[in-house]
Each structure stands twice: as C-alpha cells, then as structure tokens.
C-alpha cells in the first residue's frame, strides 16, 4: 500500500507531505484547492505523461516522491529488484521530477529507470478510476482474468492444469508436424549421424589417448638418445665395474667415515643419518633407471608406424567432431539422443499421433469444464454487480458478462469474455467504456471492484468523481461500498460529498491560502472534531452551522454503525 508521498511545486501545491494508512482515505477541499493535483502527483509517480505546464509558477521543476510498503513475497518487488531497485524490508521508493523545459526523470528504489517501467510497476500497485483514466478492465483479456479470479481457487487450479495440457498438446503437435514435413531431411540427417557413430565406435577412442600416443611416439622416435642418457645417469649413480667410481660408492664412503667418527663426537650422527638417506635415495633412483633401460630391451607392443597411423585417425575424428577427446564422447552421447528424435519410422509417427490425439481430448475436456465454470460465474457476477448498481443510483442499469464460446481453443480455453453495460432497461448492452458518463463509469467500476475484491489482491484503489451526479441516499451507498472495498484494500477517494467522506478512516483536507499575491495549497490530516467541521462545510458551506454539524454527526454515526462487523 502507499505509505506517504511528498509533493513539491506542483500546481498550487508548494510543498506538502501526505501520509496514507489502511482502509478508506478521502481527500476533500473547496473547488480549486488542489485536490486534483494530488491525483496528478500520484499519476506522475505511476508513469503518466509529464506536463511542464503543471509546474508551480516560478519554480524550475516539480518533484514527487512516494513510498510503498509491500509484502516481501509480492512479485512486484522482484520485478523492481530485477531493474536494479534497492529494497529494504518490502519498502519501495518511487520518485519523479519534471523540469520546466519538459525533461522528466524517473527513479525506482534509488536507481534511474525509464518512465515506462514506472508505468509497468504502477499497474501492479494501484488501480485508478477517474473520468480521464482508462479503466483497468478495458480489454477482453483483463475481463477474462477478472472473471476467472471471481470463479474461485478451484477454477484457477483447473485453469492451470488446462494451461499445462494445452502447452503439451501444442508442443506435441508441433513436433509431429515437423517430422511429417521433414521426413526426407530427417532420414538423411539420421544416416549421417549413424555413419559418424559407426566411425567413432570403430575407432574406440580411450580417454586421454591422444596425449599418451604423442608421448609414446616421441619416446620411440628418440629411443637411442634416451637409452644413452639414462645409461650414463645410471652408471654415474651405480656402476657394476669393480674399479668404477660412482655416486653411490662415494656417498657410502663418506657415510662410513662419519659413522666411525660418531663414537668420538655424537654431534656427527645427524650428518651420518643424512648420508644414509641419500644413499638409499640414490639406490632407488638407480633401480628405477635400470628398469627404464630394461623396458627398452623388450619389444614394444606397437611400432612407431602403427602409432603414427593411429594418431592420424584420431586427428581426423577430432577435426570433424572435436577438438578434444571429451568432445568426441559428448558428440557420441548427443548423437544417440538425436537419433531417437530423428526417428521417422511409421511406428514413431503413429505413437506421436496417438499422443497428440490424447492430449487434444484432455484439453477439450478441461476447456469444456472451464467454459461451464465461466458461464456460471458470469451469471453470478453480473447479478451481484447489477444489484450494486441499483443502490448506486443507477436503477435500470445492468451488467452483462458475456461468455462467447468458439470452436477453436487457446491458452485459456474456448471463451472470449466481454463486460457489457445495459444503461437502462431494454437498452442494447454496450462495452463498459461506451454509453456511460465519467461519474457513472466510476460507479460501475466501484460496483465491480467491490465484488471482485473478494477474490482479487490489488493493493490500492484510487477513485475520482465516483460520486459525480449522485446525492442523498445514493451518495451514502457510494460511501458504504467504498468502505466495504476498503476492508480488503487501501482505497483513496477524492470527493465533494459529505455522505461519502463520512465513511473515511482517514480524512485529508486540501486547503488553499494566499500570501503576497501567491496562492498555495497544503494538505492536513483531520482529527475527529475537524472531520465534523469539514463535513458540515461540505453539507452547507458553513462549518459553524449547528444544523450542518448535527447532520454531520448523524452521517458519521450512520457510517460508524454500517462499518461495524455485526451490521448487515
């Protein structure tokens, strides 16, 4: 919900801050005081087109800041975060500035964003109903969504199941059509893959084989140099000739000398032990070099020519399907899976046709049930809204919720949905936005929103001119229904009728004053006494009229009783 907004230099408003709460908030004030500027400010925050003409005279720019508090699980917060907005504990900040040269800047959660994004976010935060505003249920798709929500959670679950089946049916149908349209191409591609797999199966590549073969080829190519080098190293460490001097013998000689000296100086034991370890290490190295030489003496299981031929075959495969051994293995696994997809056998096609047919039947069954649910819900919704219209001084007007079933079905079923208004008894039902004045349209939308609020979760509603053209008992019913809507949502209303304002949980008064030739407006929250004075002023134009005050008290008492849980 909206927690507060700050407005600077907009129209007659120099600077003001408005705090909002849950329930029903009304804005009242004399004509020209600036009530519409409050709505203009909210509109700018929610992405409306900017107008430099709305900037306060003498100011270089207007700025509006707003703070919303949302449940941390609200998807709108995730959408804002994706755009870079900074959010703390469900608090979302929106800001908008418009300069006198027409430039406009939008800020979401401390980050500059396109104005269009404010509009997208705003549609999920606030619903505005006013003479100059588009109604939220303008499109057939929006009306269908509203009807589906009204139909209840079980219907929505059914719709979700149908959507999944419909998606599976469309995908299966697309796969079948693709196979049928590309039988020759698929068969050719399958043959190519089979040939490639046969080649790789025959090659039987082993992990890291290319590296091992390269090392073996290098070793065999330089076998004589390796044999000579290793032989020299071995003889230097340990020589079988009796009179030869090698490292092992010299180390042994040094070790023995120190071991004899240890009896006279125990501190030499450390060096003697080190020489013993060195001698053991040299013997181990000599043994390993001897084994290496012995391996050269035995016949290699594969010749150098055979190695080079194998490497050539591997390199050809790597150029085609590589470039690494791992890529060859990946290609084999992917090709086997792809072969199953490319299967164009009559058995495969028959199986896919059966799957498409079965999914189609399931989709039709679900769509039929959805259509039945919608038709029932449409009748109920139309009846309930029409009943609300009678109380809102629109006797003879009826809402028609038309569900038209087509032969073809789509992602949401067979139906198209249209909300139509019969403006008087016997009149031709017409789309909501046609055949009704702005005030009537606001009341129609109020009636619809009151009913839909039972199943919808829109956080904030704003109504302007909802009471246009009504008075007396009808105005009281408008206030009563706004209060009812406010039980499930935050509702903000601009009104000039005391009968509506009496139902407010929070009453904001827009006041105009003049200083040194400049006119400005401010907004203040009314306490209980001030509420009665303002209602008296709205009733008679005289805040101190005892008759008006008595009437105001009666209205407030009526509103209080009607909002009690036990009231009908």
C-alpha positions as CSV (number, residue, x, y, z in Angstrom):
1,X,0.0,0.0,0.0
2,X,1.0,3.7,-0.3
3,X,2.5,4.9,2.9
4,X,3.2,8.5,2.0
5,X,4.0,10.9,-0.8
6,X,5.9,14.2,-0.9
7,X,4.9,16.8,-3.4
8,X,6.9,19.9,-4.3
9,X,6.0,22.7,-6.7
10,X,3.1,21.1,-8.4
11,X,0.2,23.3,-9.5
12,X,-0.9,25.3,-6.4
13,X,0.9,23.0,-4.1
14,X,4.3,24.5,-2.9
15,X,5.3,21.6,-0.7
16,X,3.3,19.0,1.2
17,X,3.6,15.5,2.5
18,X,0.6,13.1,2.7
19,X,0.6,10.0,4.9
20,X,-1.8,7.2,4.0
21,X,-3.0,4.3,6.0
22,X,-5.0,1.2,5.5
23,X,-8.7,1.4,4.9
24,X,-10.6,4.3,3.3
25,X,-8.8,7.7,2.9
26,X,-10.8,10.7,1.5
27,X,-9.4,14.0,0.1
28,X,-11.8,16.9,0.3
29,X,-11.4,20.7,-0.1
30,X,-13.0,23.6,-1.8
31,X,-13.1,23.8,-5.6
32,X,-9.7,24.9,-6.9
33,X,-7.9,24.0,-3.7
34,X,-5.7,21.4,-5.4
35,X,-7.3,18.0,-4.9
36,X,-6.7,17.1,-8.5
37,X,-3.0,18.0,-8.1
38,X,-2.7,15.2,-5.5
39,X,-4.0,12.7,-8.1
40,X,-1.7,14.3,-10.7
41,X,1.2,13.7,-8.4
42,X,0.2,10.1,-8.0
43,X,-0.2,9.8,-11.7
44,X,3.3,11.1,-12.4
45,X,4.7,8.6,-9.8
46,X,2.9,5.8,-11.7
47,X,4.3,6.7,-15.1
48,X,1.8,9.2,-16.5
49,X,3.0,11.6,-19.3
50,X,4.6,14.7,-17.8
51,X,3.4,18.2,-18.4
52,X,5.7,21.1,-17.7
53,X,2.6,23.3,-17.5
54,X,1.7,21.7,-14.2
55,X,4.8,23.1,-12.5
56,X,4.1,25.7,-9.9
57,X,4.6,29.2,-11.2
58,X,8.1,30.5,-10.6
59,X,9.6,27.0,-9.9
60,X,12.1,25.3,-12.1
61,X,10.8,21.8,-11.6
62,X,8.3,19.7,-9.8
63,X,9.3,16.6,-7.8
64,X,7.2,13.9,-6.3
65,X,8.4,11.1,-4.0
66,X,6.3,8.1,-2.9
67,X,6.9,5.2,-0.5
68,X,5.1,1.9,-0.8
69,X,5.1,-0.9,1.7
70,X,4.5,-4.4,0.2
71,X,4.7,-7.9,1.5
72,X,8.2,-9.3,0.9
73,X,6.7,-12.1,-1.3
74,X,5.0,-9.6,-3.6
75,X,6.2,-10.3,-7.2
76,X,6.3,-6.6,-7.9
77,X,9.3,-6.3,-5.6
78,X,11.1,-9.0,-7.5
79,X,10.4,-7.1,-10.8
80,X,11.7,-3.9,-9.3
81,X,14.9,-5.6,-8.0
82,X,15.5,-7.0,-11.4
83,X,15.5,-3.4,-12.7
84,X,18.2,-2.6,-10.1
85,X,15.9,-1.1,-7.4
86,X,17.2,-1.1,-3.8
87,X,14.5,-2.5,-1.5
88,X,14.6,-2.9,2.3
89,X,12.0,-4.9,4.2
90,X,9.4,-4.6,1.5
91,X,9.7,-0.8,1.2
92,X,9.7,0.5,-2.4
93,X,10.5,4.1,-3.2
94,X,9.4,5.9,-6.4
95,X,10.3,9.4,-7.5
96,X,9.6,11.6,-10.5
97,X,10.9,15.0,-11.4
98,X,9.7,17.2,-14.3
99,X,11.6,20.3,-15.3
100,X,10.2,23.5,-16.9
101,X,12.0,22.6,-20.2
102,X,9.9,19.3,-20.3
103,X,12.6,16.9,-19.3
104,X,11.5,14.1,-17.0
105,X,13.4,11.8,-14.7
106,X,12.1,8.6,-13.1
107,X,13.6,6.8,-10.1
108,X,12.8,3.4,-8.7
109,X,14.4,2.2,-5.5
110,X,17.2,4.8,-5.8
111,X,18.0,3.9,-9.4
112,X,17.2,5.9,-12.5
113,X,14.8,3.9,-14.8
114,X,12.7,4.6,-17.9
115,X,9.4,6.2,-17.2
116,X,7.7,3.2,-18.9
117,X,9.0,1.0,-16.1
118,X,7.2,3.2,-13.5
119,X,4.1,2.6,-15.5
120,X,4.5,-1.2,-15.5
121,X,5.2,-1.2,-11.8
122,X,2.4,1.2,-11.2
123,X,-0.2,-1.0,-12.9
124,X,0.6,-3.7,-10.2
125,X,0.5,-1.2,-7.3
126,X,-2.5,1.0,-7.9
127,X,-5.8,0.9,-9.9
128,X,-7.1,4.4,-10.8
129,X,-10.7,5.1,-11.7
130,X,-11.5,8.5,-12.9
131,X,-13.2,10.3,-15.8
132,X,-9.8,10.8,-17.6
133,X,-8.4,7.4,-16.8
134,X,-8.6,4.2,-18.7
135,X,-10.4,1.5,-16.7
136,X,-8.4,-1.5,-15.8
137,X,-10.9,-3.9,-17.2
138,X,-10.8,-2.3,-20.7
139,X,-9.5,-5.3,-22.6
140,X,-11.2,-8.6,-23.1
141,X,-8.2,-10.4,-21.7
142,X,-8.3,-8.4,-18.5
143,X,-12.1,-9.1,-18.1
144,X,-11.5,-12.8,-18.6
145,X,-8.8,-12.7,-16.0
146,X,-11.1,-10.9,-13.5
147,X,-13.9,-13.4,-14.2
148,X,-11.6,-16.4,-13.7
149,X,-10.5,-14.9,-10.3
150,X,-14.1,-14.4,-9.4
151,X,-14.9,-18.0,-10.3
152,X,-12.7,-19.1,-7.3
153,X,-9.5,-21.0,-6.5
154,X,-10.7,-24.4,-7.7
155,X,-11.4,-22.9,-11.1
156,X,-8.0,-21.3,-11.2
157,X,-6.4,-24.7,-10.4
158,X,-8.4,-26.2,-13.2
159,X,-7.2,-23.4,-15.5
160,X,-3.6,-24.0,-14.5
161,X,-3.9,-27.7,-15.3
162,X,-5.5,-27.0,-18.6
163,X,-2.8,-24.5,-19.5
164,X,-0.1,-27.2,-18.9
165,X,-2.1,-29.7,-21.0
166,X,-2.7,-27.2,-23.8
167,X,1.0,-26.3,-23.8
168,X,2.0,-30.0,-24.0
169,X,-0.6,-30.6,-26.8
170,X,0.8,-27.6,-28.9
171,X,4.4,-28.8,-28.4
172,X,3.5,-32.4,-29.4
173,X,1.6,-31.2,-32.4
174,X,4.5,-29.0,-33.5
175,X,6.9,-32.0,-33.1
176,X,4.6,-34.2,-35.2
177,X,4.2,-31.6,-37.9
178,X,7.9,-31.0,-38.0
179,X,8.6,-34.7,-38.5
180,X,5.9,-35.1,-41.2
181,X,7.1,-32.0,-43.1
182,X,10.8,-33.1,-43.0
183,X,10.8,-36.8,-43.3
184,X,13.5,-36.9,-46.1
185,X,15.7,-34.4,-44.4
186,X,15.4,-36.1,-41.0
187,X,16.2,-39.5,-42.6
188,X,19.3,-38.1,-44.3
189,X,20.5,-36.5,-41.1
190,X,19.9,-39.7,-39.2
191,X,22.0,-41.6,-41.8
192,X,24.8,-39.1,-41.4
193,X,24.7,-39.5,-37.6
194,X,24.7,-43.3,-37.9
195,X,27.8,-43.1,-40.1
196,X,29.5,-40.8,-37.7
197,X,28.7,-43.0,-34.7
198,X,29.8,-46.2,-36.6
199,X,33.1,-44.4,-37.3
200,X,33.7,-43.5,-33.7
201,X,32.6,-46.9,-32.4
202,X,35.1,-48.5,-34.7
203,X,37.8,-46.0,-33.6
204,X,37.0,-46.8,-29.9
205,X,38.7,-43.8,-28.5
206,X,40.1,-44.0,-25.0
207,X,40.3,-41.1,-22.5
208,X,43.5,-39.0,-22.9
209,X,44.6,-41.4,-25.7
210,X,45.9,-38.6,-28.0
211,X,48.2,-37.3,-25.3
212,X,49.5,-40.8,-24.4
213,X,50.2,-41.6,-28.1
214,X,52.0,-38.3,-28.6
215,X,54.3,-39.2,-25.6
216,X,54.9,-42.7,-26.9
217,X,55.7,-41.5,-30.4
218,X,58.2,-39.1,-29.0
219,X,59.8,-41.8,-26.9
220,X,60.2,-44.3,-29.7
221,X,61.5,-41.6,-32.1
222,X,64.3,-40.7,-29.7
223,X,64.9,-44.2,-28.2
224,X,68.7,-44.2,-28.7
225,X,69.2,-40.8,-27.2
226,X,67.0,-41.8,-24.3
227,X,68.8,-45.1,-23.8
228,X,72.3,-43.4,-23.8
229,X,71.3,-40.6,-21.5
230,X,69.7,-43.0,-19.0
231,X,72.6,-45.4,-19.1
232,X,75.1,-42.6,-18.4
233,X,72.9,-41.4,-15.5
234,X,72.6,-45.0,-14.1
235,X,76.4,-45.6,-14.3
236,X,77.1,-42.3,-12.6
237,X,74.9,-43.4,-9.7
238,X,75.7,-47.1,-9.5
239,X,78.3,-48.8,-11.8
240,X,78.8,-52.6,-11.9
241,X,82.5,-52.3,-12.8
242,X,84.7,-53.2,-9.9
243,X,87.1,-50.3,-10.2
244,X,84.5,-47.6,-11.2
245,X,83.9,-44.6,-9.1
246,X,80.2,-43.8,-8.8
247,X,78.0,-41.5,-6.6
248,X,76.7,-44.4,-4.5
249,X,80.2,-45.6,-3.6
250,X,81.3,-42.1,-2.8
251,X,78.3,-41.5,-0.6
252,X,78.9,-44.8,1.1
253,X,82.5,-44.0,1.8
254,X,81.6,-40.7,3.3
255,X,78.8,-42.3,5.4
256,X,81.2,-44.9,6.8
257,X,83.8,-42.3,7.7
258,X,81.2,-40.3,9.7
259,X,79.8,-43.4,11.4
260,X,83.3,-44.3,12.7
261,X,83.8,-40.7,13.9
262,X,80.4,-40.7,15.8
263,X,82.0,-42.7,18.6
264,X,84.2,-39.7,19.3
265,X,81.6,-36.9,18.6
266,X,77.9,-37.8,18.7
267,X,77.0,-34.5,17.0
268,X,78.1,-36.0,13.7
269,X,75.2,-38.5,13.9
270,X,72.9,-36.1,12.1
271,X,75.2,-35.8,9.1
272,X,75.7,-39.6,9.0
273,X,72.0,-40.2,9.1
274,X,71.5,-37.8,6.2
275,X,74.1,-39.6,4.1
276,X,72.4,-42.9,4.8
277,X,69.1,-41.4,3.5
278,X,70.9,-40.0,0.4
279,X,72.5,-43.4,-0.2
280,X,69.0,-45.1,-0.1
281,X,67.6,-42.5,-2.4
282,X,70.4,-42.9,-4.9
283,X,69.9,-46.7,-4.9
284,X,66.2,-46.2,-5.5
285,X,66.8,-43.8,-8.4
286,X,69.4,-46.2,-9.9
287,X,66.9,-49.1,-9.7
288,X,64.2,-47.0,-11.5
289,X,66.7,-46.1,-14.2
290,X,67.6,-49.7,-14.6
291,X,64.0,-50.6,-15.0
292,X,63.6,-47.9,-17.6
293,X,66.6,-49.4,-19.6
294,X,65.1,-52.9,-19.3
295,X,61.9,-51.6,-20.9
296,X,63.8,-50.6,-23.9
297,X,65.3,-54.0,-24.3
298,X,61.8,-55.7,-24.6
299,X,59.9,-55.4,-27.9
300,X,57.3,-52.6,-28.0
301,X,53.7,-53.9,-28.4
302,X,53.2,-51.3,-31.1
303,X,55.5,-49.9,-33.7
304,X,56.2,-46.2,-34.4
305,X,54.4,-46.5,-37.8
306,X,51.3,-48.0,-36.1
307,X,51.3,-45.2,-33.5
308,X,51.5,-42.5,-36.2
309,X,48.7,-44.2,-38.2
310,X,46.5,-44.3,-35.0
311,X,47.3,-40.6,-34.3
312,X,46.3,-39.7,-37.9
313,X,42.9,-41.4,-37.5
314,X,42.3,-39.7,-34.2
315,X,43.2,-36.3,-35.6
316,X,40.7,-36.8,-38.4
317,X,38.0,-37.6,-35.9
318,X,39.0,-34.6,-33.7
319,X,38.8,-32.2,-36.7
320,X,35.3,-33.4,-37.5
321,X,33.8,-33.8,-34.1
322,X,36.4,-32.4,-31.6
323,X,38.5,-30.6,-30.9
324,X,39.1,-32.7,-27.7
325,X,38.7,-36.4,-26.8
326,X,36.0,-35.2,-24.3
327,X,34.2,-33.5,-27.2
328,X,34.1,-36.8,-29.2
329,X,32.5,-38.6,-26.2
330,X,30.0,-35.7,-25.9
331,X,29.2,-35.9,-29.6
332,X,28.5,-39.6,-29.3
333,X,26.1,-39.2,-26.4
334,X,24.3,-36.3,-28.1
335,X,24.1,-38.1,-31.4
336,X,22.5,-41.1,-29.9
337,X,19.8,-38.9,-28.3
338,X,19.3,-37.0,-31.5
339,X,18.9,-40.3,-33.4
340,X,15.8,-41.0,-31.3
341,X,14.4,-37.6,-32.1
342,X,15.0,-38.1,-35.8
343,X,13.2,-41.4,-35.9
344,X,10.7,-41.2,-38.8
345,X,9.5,-44.7,-38.7
346,X,5.8,-45.4,-39.1
347,X,5.7,-46.7,-35.5
348,X,7.2,-43.5,-34.2
349,X,4.8,-41.3,-36.2
350,X,1.8,-43.4,-35.1
351,X,2.9,-43.1,-31.5
352,X,3.2,-39.3,-31.8
353,X,-0.2,-39.1,-33.5
354,X,-1.7,-41.0,-30.6
355,X,-0.1,-38.7,-28.1
356,X,-1.4,-35.6,-29.9
357,X,-4.9,-37.0,-30.1
358,X,-4.9,-38.0,-26.4
359,X,-3.6,-34.5,-25.3
360,X,-6.2,-32.9,-27.5
361,X,-9.0,-34.9,-25.9
362,X,-7.8,-34.0,-22.4
363,X,-7.5,-30.3,-23.4
364,X,-11.1,-30.3,-24.8
365,X,-12.5,-31.9,-21.6
366,X,-10.7,-29.3,-19.4
367,X,-11.7,-26.4,-21.7
368,X,-15.4,-27.5,-21.6
369,X,-15.4,-27.6,-17.8
370,X,-13.6,-24.2,-17.7
371,X,-16.3,-22.8,-20.1
372,X,-19.1,-24.2,-17.9
373,X,-17.5,-22.6,-14.8
374,X,-17.1,-19.2,-16.5
375,X,-20.7,-19.2,-17.7
376,X,-21.9,-19.9,-14.2
377,X,-19.6,-17.3,-12.7
378,X,-20.5,-14.8,-15.3
379,X,-24.2,-15.0,-14.4
380,X,-23.4,-14.7,-10.7
381,X,-21.0,-11.7,-11.2
382,X,-23.5,-9.9,-13.5
383,X,-26.3,-10.4,-11.0
384,X,-24.3,-9.2,-8.0
385,X,-22.9,-6.2,-9.7
386,X,-26.3,-5.2,-11.1
387,X,-27.6,-5.3,-7.6
388,X,-24.9,-2.9,-6.5
389,X,-25.8,-0.6,-9.4
390,X,-29.3,-0.2,-8.1
391,X,-28.1,1.1,-4.8
392,X,-25.6,3.4,-6.5
393,X,-28.4,5.4,-8.2
394,X,-28.2,3.5,-11.5
395,X,-31.6,1.7,-11.3
396,X,-32.4,0.0,-14.6
397,X,-28.7,-0.4,-15.4
398,X,-27.4,-3.9,-15.6
399,X,-24.0,-5.5,-16.1
400,X,-23.9,-8.3,-18.6
401,X,-20.9,-10.7,-18.5
402,X,-20.9,-12.3,-21.9
403,X,-19.0,-15.6,-22.4
404,X,-18.7,-16.5,-26.1
405,X,-17.5,-20.0,-26.9
406,X,-15.6,-20.6,-30.1
407,X,-14.9,-23.8,-32.0
408,X,-11.1,-23.2,-31.5
409,X,-9.5,-23.0,-28.1
410,X,-6.4,-21.2,-27.0
411,X,-4.2,-21.0,-23.9
412,X,-7.1,-20.0,-21.7
413,X,-9.8,-22.2,-23.3
414,X,-12.7,-21.8,-25.7
415,X,-14.0,-18.5,-24.5
416,X,-13.8,-14.8,-25.1
417,X,-15.3,-12.6,-22.3
418,X,-16.9,-9.2,-22.5
419,X,-18.3,-7.0,-19.8
420,X,-21.3,-5.0,-21.2
421,X,-23.5,-2.4,-19.7
422,X,-27.2,-2.1,-20.2
423,X,-27.5,1.6,-19.3
424,X,-31.3,1.4,-18.9
425,X,-33.9,-1.3,-19.1
426,X,-34.3,-2.6,-22.6
427,X,-31.2,-0.8,-23.9
428,X,-28.7,-2.6,-26.1
429,X,-25.8,-3.8,-23.9
430,X,-22.6,-2.0,-24.8
431,X,-18.9,-2.2,-23.8
432,X,-18.2,-0.6,-20.4
433,X,-16.4,2.4,-21.6
434,X,-19.2,3.4,-24.0
435,X,-22.6,4.8,-23.2
436,X,-21.8,5.9,-19.7
437,X,-20.6,9.3,-18.3
438,X,-17.4,9.6,-16.3
439,X,-19.2,9.6,-13.0
440,X,-21.4,6.7,-14.0
441,X,-18.4,4.7,-15.2
442,X,-16.6,5.3,-11.9
443,X,-19.7,4.0,-10.0
444,X,-19.9,1.0,-12.3
445,X,-16.3,0.2,-11.7
446,X,-16.8,0.7,-7.9
447,X,-19.6,-1.9,-8.1
448,X,-17.4,-4.3,-10.0
449,X,-14.4,-3.7,-7.8
450,X,-16.4,-4.3,-4.6
451,X,-17.5,-7.7,-5.8
452,X,-14.1,-8.6,-7.3
453,X,-12.2,-7.6,-4.2
454,X,-13.4,-10.8,-2.5
455,X,-11.1,-12.8,-4.8
456,X,-8.6,-10.1,-6.1
457,X,-5.5,-8.8,-4.4
458,X,-5.0,-5.3,-5.8
459,X,-3.3,-3.4,-3.0
460,X,-4.6,0.2,-3.7
461,X,-7.6,1.8,-5.5
462,X,-8.0,5.4,-6.3
463,X,-11.4,6.9,-7.2
464,X,-12.0,10.3,-8.6
465,X,-15.5,11.6,-9.4
466,X,-17.0,8.4,-8.2
467,X,-19.8,10.4,-6.7
468,X,-20.5,12.7,-9.7
469,X,-24.2,13.1,-10.3
470,X,-25.4,11.5,-7.1
471,X,-26.6,12.7,-3.7
472,X,-28.7,11.9,-0.8
473,X,-29.2,8.1,-0.1
474,X,-27.3,7.1,-3.3
475,X,-24.3,9.1,-2.0
476,X,-24.4,7.2,1.3
477,X,-24.5,3.9,-0.6
478,X,-21.4,5.1,-2.6
479,X,-19.6,5.7,0.7
480,X,-20.8,2.4,2.2
481,X,-19.4,0.5,-0.8
482,X,-16.1,2.4,-0.8
483,X,-15.8,1.4,2.9
484,X,-16.6,-2.2,2.0
485,X,-14.0,-2.2,-0.7
486,X,-11.5,-0.8,1.9
487,X,-11.9,-3.8,4.1
488,X,-9.7,-5.8,1.6
489,X,-7.6,-3.0,0.1
490,X,-6.3,0.5,0.5
491,X,-8.8,3.0,-1.0
492,X,-8.2,6.6,-1.7
493,X,-11.1,8.8,-2.9
494,X,-11.4,12.4,-4.0
495,X,-14.9,13.5,-3.1
496,X,-17.1,16.6,-2.7
497,X,-19.9,14.8,-0.9
498,X,-20.1,14.7,2.9
499,X,-22.1,11.4,2.6
500,X,-19.0,9.7,1.1
501,X,-16.4,11.5,3.3
502,X,-18.3,10.4,6.5
503,X,-17.1,6.8,5.9
504,X,-13.4,7.7,5.9
505,X,-10.9,6.0,8.1
506,X,-8.5,8.9,7.3
507,X,-9.7,12.3,6.2
508,X,-7.2,14.6,4.4
509,X,-8.2,18.2,3.7
510,X,-6.6,20.2,0.9
511,X,-6.6,23.9,1.8
512,X,-5.7,26.9,-0.3
513,X,-4.2,30.1,1.0
514,X,-2.7,33.3,-0.5
515,X,0.4,35.2,0.7
516,X,1.9,38.2,-1.0
517,X,0.0,37.6,-4.2
518,X,0.9,33.9,-4.4
519,X,-1.6,31.1,-4.0
520,X,-0.6,27.8,-2.4
521,X,-2.3,24.7,-1.1
522,X,-1.4,22.4,1.8
523,X,-2.8,19.1,3.0
524,X,-3.5,18.2,6.6
525,X,-4.9,15.2,8.4
526,X,-8.2,16.0,10.2
527,X,-8.8,15.0,13.8
528,X,-12.3,13.9,15.0
529,X,-13.5,17.5,15.7
530,X,-12.1,18.8,12.4
531,X,-13.8,15.9,10.5
532,X,-17.2,17.1,11.7
533,X,-16.4,20.7,10.8
534,X,-15.4,19.7,7.3
535,X,-18.5,17.5,6.8
536,X,-20.6,20.5,8.0
537,X,-18.9,22.8,5.5
538,X,-19.4,20.2,2.7
539,X,-23.1,19.9,3.6
540,X,-24.0,23.6,3.9
541,X,-20.9,25.7,3.0
542,X,-20.9,26.8,6.7
543,X,-18.6,25.0,9.0
544,X,-20.1,26.6,12.1
545,X,-23.7,25.9,11.2
546,X,-25.3,24.0,14.1
547,X,-27.8,22.4,11.7
548,X,-25.0,21.3,9.4
549,X,-23.0,20.0,12.4
550,X,-25.9,18.0,13.6
551,X,-26.3,16.5,10.2
552,X,-22.6,15.8,10.0
553,X,-22.7,14.0,13.4
554,X,-25.7,11.9,12.1
555,X,-23.7,11.0,9.0
556,X,-20.7,9.9,11.0
557,X,-22.8,7.8,13.3
558,X,-24.5,6.2,10.4
559,X,-21.2,5.4,8.8
560,X,-19.8,4.0,12.0
561,X,-22.7,1.7,12.5
562,X,-22.7,0.5,8.9
563,X,-19.0,-0.4,9.3
564,X,-19.5,-2.5,12.4
565,X,-18.9,-6.2,11.8
566,X,-22.4,-7.1,13.0
567,X,-24.1,-4.7,10.6
568,X,-25.8,-6.2,7.5
